[in-house]
Amino acid sequence: MDTVSLHVISVFACAARMWWIAHIEGCPKRVNHAAVAVNHKIYSFGGYSTGEDCRRYASMDVHVLNTHTNRWFKHPVSDLPYFENDDILPYKRYGHTAVVYKEYIYIWGGRNDRSPCSVLFRFDTFWHCWTAPPTTGSIPLARDGHSACVWKHYMYIFGGYEDETDLFGKQVYYLDLETFEWNYAICGGSEPTSRDFHTTVCIGDKIYLFGGRGATLSPMNQPLETYCNTVWYLDMRTLYWHSCKSTGDIPVGRRSNSAFVHNGKMYIFGGYNAVEGLHYNDLYMFDPVKFHWTMVQPHGQSPCERRRQACANVGDRVFIFGGTSPMNRTREENALAGIDGLVDHSDMFVLDFSPSLKTLCMVAVKNYGLYYSDLPQTLKVELYNMQAPNKITINRPSNSAG
């Protein structure tokens, strides 16, 4: 029996396991960007790439992925003149957050190299335009590196770095997305420590928090970075914080990782720990009922170690793209190189939690370079979209399912 036949047999045997089914180059080269899914499209906002001018005020770029075709395009709003529309357009930034409510995407926080922002911006995914709804109430201080998620019709934010106080935050604020009134949440329980570049997800009536960078003082009163690996959750019915006494394959504390929810479980991917001097490309699942961690090892080619990537899931598929990684150097060389020791990514990986046999056979065709010119045209197009590099263009947006 030849190698290909053996692989096809193993594909059928592993059909129930999750797979990395695609690695596509030519995607937006962005770091510290924010992305969300609306129906079958993923919208990626802002971020930066090493070498760009991050002090200049310009309109924030918006890239859109059609997950049916795995093709990216740059949204035309990216090229609107900023100073003619600065009352409704967000300037290009990094460290911001994006959430979805109804047909709108809300952008809050973030900064360029000059200053942070505390203005709320709304992107209409039907009319493809920006607005800046006025907000009232207890508006949080401008910040970056915070987290945001939606529970019912509220957007909750936590932590981040506040320029005005020169401190990491640990307060919880929430914005009513119907009235646009901000409120400071008075929370009980044992609160998590101050931090930035952590992740939060909402599962049921709880918001789960993991990771991030904190700070403490050394015996010489010098600030030291800390990385917590405790999972916390905020019960939205009582506004009480709880720490989880977790079991299993507990991941190392980290910042700038990704987090997403699938079938009621929290998953984290990648990230960076400056104390250890390590980037990660591991994938962990947290069960919020059992408080149990499991290290997950999908089949297929996984992303390299990275941080500050973005991810969004559509159905059973998760799309991870961008971020930055150390160059192929030793740990000591990377420490000496600093920011110059990092390389930014313009690739995308697709993780399928429930791949069909058709998808797995297409993966085998790609992996073994099999001849497929005699296949039906629709299959040839699907194979092309699973592996061909993107060539990003500016397209007129469409509201159709295409």
N, C-alpha and C positions, 0 to 999 in steps of 0.2 A: 504494500500500500504506500503511495507516494506521500510526500510531506503535506501537500495541499489537502488531500483527502483526510489525513489525520487531523489537520487544523479544522476542517469543516465539521468533523465528528466532535471535536472539543468545543466548537462554537455551539452546537446543539446541546451539549452537556452543560454548558455554562450560561444558557440563555436567561436563566433567572437572576444572574449576577449583573451588577451595574458595570458599565463600560465607558471609558474615554473613547468616543467614537470619531472625533475629528480634531485635528490640529491645523488651523488655517492661518497663514501669514497675510500680511497686507491690511491688517485691521488698524483702527486709530491708535497711534502711539501716544498713549496718555498714562499719566501717573497721578494718583490722588484725585481721581475723577469720581463721579457718582452716577449710578445707573439704576433704572427701574424698568419693569416690564409692564406694558399696557397691551392686553390681548396678545397677539403674536409678534409684537414688535418690542424691541428693547431700545430705550433712549439713554444715551450716555452724554453727560453734561460736564464740560470744562475739563479740569486737570491741566497738567503741563507736560512738557517733554524737555529733557536736559538741553540747555543751550538757548531756549526760548526767552524772550524778554518778558519777564513776569512783573515788571513795574508799570508797563504801559497799560492804560485803560482802553480796552477794546471789548467788543461784544463777545459773550461767552459762546464757544463753539458747541454745537449739538450734532451728534452723530446718531444715526438710526440703523438698527439691524433688523432685517426681515428674517425671522427665525425659520420661515418656510424654505428660504433659499440660502441662508447663511451669507447674504450679501449686505455689506455696509454702504451707506451713503451719507454724505455731509448735508445736513439740513440747511436750506437757504437762509434761515434766520441767523446763521453763524456770521454772515457777512453784512448784516445791517450796520450802518454807521452808529457807533456807540454814542458819541456826544450829541447827535441829533435826536437820540431816543433814550437818554440816560434816566428818564423818569419811569420807564417801563422795562428797560433791558438790564439784565444782570451783567456786570462786567466779568471778564474772564477771571477765573479763580480756581483755587484748589482747597481741599479740606472741608468742603461743603457737604450738605446732605440733600437727598431727593426722596420724596415719598409720593404715593399715588392716592388720590381720593376722587372717586367718580371718574370723569374723563380728564381730570387735571393732574398735572405734576407740579408739586410745590418744592421750590429750592430755597433753602435758608442757610445762612452763615457762610463760612469760607472766607478766603482772603486772596489778595495778590501780594506781591513783595512789599507793597506800601502799607496796606491797612486791611483790617477785617471788615466784615459787613454784617448788619443786623436787619436788613430789609427783606421782606418776604416777596418772592417772585412766583408767578403762576404761569405754567406753560399749558396751553389748550391743545390737546392732541387731536381735536376735530378741526378746529380752525387754524391750527398751526401758527399761533401767535403768542407773544408775551404780554402779561399785564403785571402790575404791582399793586395788589389790593391793600388799601390802608389798614393798619392794625391798631388796636387800642390795648389798654390794660398794662400789665407788668411785663413789658418787652424785655427779653433777656439781653445782657451785654453781648456785643459782637464777639464772635469766637470762630475758631476752626478746630477740626479734630473731634467734634462732638458726635453724637449719634442721634438718629431720629427714627421713629416708627409710628404707625397709625393704629389706634385702638378706637373702634366705633368711628365717630366723626371728629376725633381729636388727634393732633400730632404732638407726640411727646419727645422732648429732647433732654439729653443728659450729658453732663461733663463737657469736655473740650478745653481748649486753652483760651483764656480771656486776656486780650491785650491790655485792657484798662487796669486790671488788677495784677497782671503778670503772674497769674496763678492758674493751675488746673481747676476746673469746676467739678462739683458733685451735686449741684442743685438739679431739680427736675422742674421743667416748665412745660406747659401744654397750651396749645393753640386750638381754639374751636374753629374748625374749618367751615362752619356755617356762618358764624358771626365775626370771625377774625379778631377775637379777643384773646389776648395772652393772659395766663394765670400762673402764679408760682404755686407749685404743689407742696404742701406741708406733709411730709412723709414720716411715718413712724418706723419703729424697728431699728435694727442695727444696720446703719447705712454703709454702702460700699465707699471705698476711699476715692479721693479725687483722681482724675485720670483723663487722658485724651487718646484718640485713635483706638478705642475699644469698639465693640459691636453690640447692638441690641436687636432682638427680634421679638415679635409678638406672637404668642401661641395661646389661643383662647383668651382668658381674662388676665394673662400674666405677661409681663415684659421681662425677657431674660437677657442678662448682661454678662459678657465675657471679655477678658483681656484688657488691653490698654496699657499705657505708660503712666506710672505715677512717680512720685518723688519723695524722698526722705532725706534727712540730714545725716552726714557721716559724723564720727566723733570729732572731726576737725571743722564741723559746721559747714561742710561742703555738700551741695545737693547731689544725691545719688538717684539714678533711675531705678524704679522697681517695676516688676511685672507679675501681676496677680493671676493665678490660674483658678481662682474660685468662681463658680457660677453663682450669680445673684439673681433673684427675681423680685419684681415689684408687683404685688397683687393689686390689680386695678380696682377691685371692689372695696378694699380697705385702705389702699395707699400705704401699705406696710412693706418694708424691705425684708427679704429673707435670704440667708446664705444657704447654699445646698451642700450637704456633706456627701460629696460625690464618691463613687467607686469606679472601678474599671481602669481603662487605659487613659488616665487623666493627662491631657496635653500640657506641655510647658507653657507658662505664661508668655504672652506675646502682644505686639501691637500691629496695627495695619494689616490684620487678617481680614478675610471675607467671612460672612455668616449668612446662612439662608435656612429656610424651613421647607421640609418635605415630609408629607404624611405625619405631621404632628411632632417631628423630631427636629432639633437644631443641629446644623452641620457647620463646622468651621474649616477653613482651608488657608494654608500658608501663613504668612506673617513674619515678624522679625523680633528678636530679643537682643537688645544691645549689650546686656550684661554677659550673655553667652557669646555674643558676636556672631549669631547664626540667623540665616533665613531658612524658611521652612516651605515644604510643598506637601505636607501631610494633610490627610483628610480625617476628621473625627466626627462621630455622631453622638449627640447627647440626648438621652431619653428623659424628658421632663417629668415622667411619672415615677420612674425608678431611680432618678438621679444617677444614672449610669452612663459612663463614657465607653465608646467602642471605636478603636482605630479601624478605618475602612480602607480597603485596598482594592480599588476597582481594576478590572482588566484594561489593557491597552496602554498607550503612551500618555503618561501624566505630565502636567506642566512642571517646569523646573522650579527651584526654590525662588520665591518672590514675595514682595510686599506691595501694599498700596495699589493692588489690582482692583478691578470691579467685577461684580458677578450679579446675575439675575437669573431666575428660573421661570421657565414657561412649560407648564405641564410637568412631565417627568424628566425634562432636560434642563441642565444648568449650564449657563454660558459664562465662562471666566475669561477676562481679557485685560491686556495691558499690565501695568505694574513695573517694578524695577527689581533687578537682581545684582548680586556682586559678579564682577567679571571672574574669569577662570584664574583666580589667584589664591594664594594661601591666606589663612585667616589674618596673619600678621601683615601681609601685603595689603589686604583690603582695609585694615585698620589705619594704615599709613596713608592710603590713597584717598580716604574720605569720600566725598561725593563723586570724585572722578573715578572711584572704583566701582561705580554702578553702571549698569547698562539698562536702558528702557526698552520695553517690549511693544511690538506691534502685532502680536499674535492673539489667537483665540482658541480655547479648548472647549469642547462640548462633552459634558458628562450626561449619559443617559441611564436613568434609574431602572428603566424597564424596556430595554431594546428589543425590537421585534426580530424575528429570524431574518427578515429581509434586510434590516439594518446591519445585523451581524455578518451576513453574507457580503454586503457591500464593504464592510470593514475588511473582510478577508480579501476581496478583490483588490482593494487599495494596498493592503500590507504585502501581498504577494505579486503585485504588478501584473495581475491577470489580464488577458485580452478580453475586452468587452465591446468591441466595435459592432458586433452583431446583435447586441441587446436592443430592446425597444428604445426609442428616442427618449421617452420619459425617464427610464432608468439611467440612461447615459447622462441626462441633465442632473439627476439626483447625485450620481457619482461625482460629477464635475463639481457640484456645489459643496460636496463633503471634503474636497481636497484642494480645489483651485484657489490660489491667492486672490485676495480682494484687490480691486483697483477703485479706490474711493473717488466718487464723483459727486457733484451737487445735482440732486434730482428734485423735481417738483413733487412735493408730498402728495400722497393719495390717501383717501379714507376707505379705500376698497380693501378687500381681503388679500390683495396681491402683495 
